Amino acid sequence: MNVTALPVRVRILILVVAVLLLGAAGTAYVLRARQAASVQGAAASPSAPVSGPAGAPAVPEAGDLLVVGAGPSADSGVVLAVGDDGRRRSTGMRCKRFYAASGTGVCLRVEAGLVTRSQAVVVDDRMREVRTVSLSGVPSRARVSPSGRMVAWTFFVTGDSYLTTGFSTRAGILDTRDGTLVKNLEEFTLRKDGRVLRSPDLNYWGVTFASDDNRFYATVSTQGRTYLVQGDFAGRGMRVLRENAECPSLSPDETRVVYKKRTGGPSDPWRLHVLDLRSGRETPLAEPANVDDQAAWLDDRTVMYAKLRGDSSDVWTVPADGSGRPELLLRDAFSPAPGR
């Protein structure tokens, strides 16, 4: 076609259309290039969450630190496996709280719908669901015994914070071997100073287990006071050990318990302390900030816990003997479970 023979208006229209088409093609190329560069950059970044082959959910490996992601990222609320290299691998499992030991994990979750359902989901070493316990309330604490046999959870039935006036909790334990289920520790007999203590306001939370899968520790509150209790699962009983101790966690060598203790004001009440179970000596840890968490033991010498940071939280560590200073372990994470 002889373009020069066409009227001027037609030639101008053809020119405008050609420029628009070239511009659209260039824009598409730039966008595709940026997208490819973004994918390559994420794969190369040591802090970027990665999954298994072909995007499959990751399976935790021995020695991995397991945490729940926090903050505004896509992995917020997802259980992540963190190796020695610091890379985060997404398991794809969403939990409000998570803990694991010896190939058994427990995921506390809430399923929204016409009727909101709360659940404690027991998973195996490949994160496959093996049992679900239907519960009610807001997930708060989760623990698994060192052997992987016993699983415990705490849910808020009323309120959603330990600072809330009039909150109510419900703590339960499942024996994964024989199926024994105790949905509420209030079914057990509690003794204080050798006498049975009965009160309508009893609340239990923050269970931690010994290696014999029978002895456990927890918090009980009544009449405005909190106590550390030692429990006997087979005997369905507990006894008060001391006052002002919440969310205990038993050390791997089972000689000490770390817990949060009320020492501050209404806005920052708790400090971490370690109790020597043999001597009764209590040691404040070097973390000066308020910690509202059930701490866990990274090893026999180190405690780890989550601290809030804006709309996210981070996992920190501190020596268990009161020395040293807090150190950041992992950003944008909470609910840590050690790799053992």
Secondary structure, DSSP 8 states (H G I E B T S, - for coil): --GGGS-HHHHHHHHHHHHHHHHHHHHHHHHHHHHHHHHHHHHH-TTS-B-SGGG------TT-EEEEE-SSSTTTTEEEEE-TT--EEEEEEE-SEEEEETTEEEEEEEE-SSS-EEEEEEE-TT--EEEEEEE-SEEEEEEE-TTS-EEEEEEEEE-SSTTSTT-EEEEEEEETTT--EES-GGGSEEEETTEE---TT-EEEEEEE-TTSSEEEEEEEETTEEEEEEEETTTTEEEEEEES-EEEEE-TTSSEEEEEEE-S-SSS-EEEEEEETTT--EEE-S--S---S--EEEETTEEEEEEEETTEEEEEEEETTS-S--EEEESSEEEEE---
